[in-house]
Amino acid sequence: MRPDSNDVPLPRHLAIIMDGNGRWAQRRRRPRVIGHRAG
């Protein structure tokens, strides 16, 4: 049975950690911004 959308509480906050691309760039001896741009 699918729960009614009113019965499912929504999160009060959301965290986004954007670090993987920066580490990718650092491992290649590039500036972190290059990794972020590469996405």
C-alpha positions in Angstrom: 0.0 0.0 0.0 1.3 3.5 -0.9 1.3 5.9 2.0 -0.7 9.1 1.6 1.6 12.1 1.0 0.1 13.8 4.1 1.4 10.9 6.3 5.0 11.2 5.2 6.9 14.0 7.0 9.1 16.2 4.8 12.7 16.9 5.9 13.2 20.2 7.6 16.6 20.8 6.0 18.9 19.5 3.3 22.7 19.4 3.1 24.7 19.3 -0.1 28.4 18.5 0.2 30.3 19.3 -3.0 33.8 18.0 -2.4 34.4 15.1 -4.9 35.2 17.3 -7.8 37.7 19.4 -5.8 39.5 16.3 -4.7 39.5 15.0 -8.2 41.3 18.1 -9.4 43.8 18.1 -6.5 44.8 14.6 -7.3 45.6 15.8 -10.8 47.5 18.8 -9.4 44.9 21.2 -10.8 43.1 24.0 -8.9 39.9 23.0 -7.2 37.9 25.3 -9.3 38.8 23.2 -12.4 37.3 20.2 -10.7 34.1 22.1 -9.9 33.8 23.4 -13.5 34.4 19.9 -14.8 31.4 18.8 -12.7 
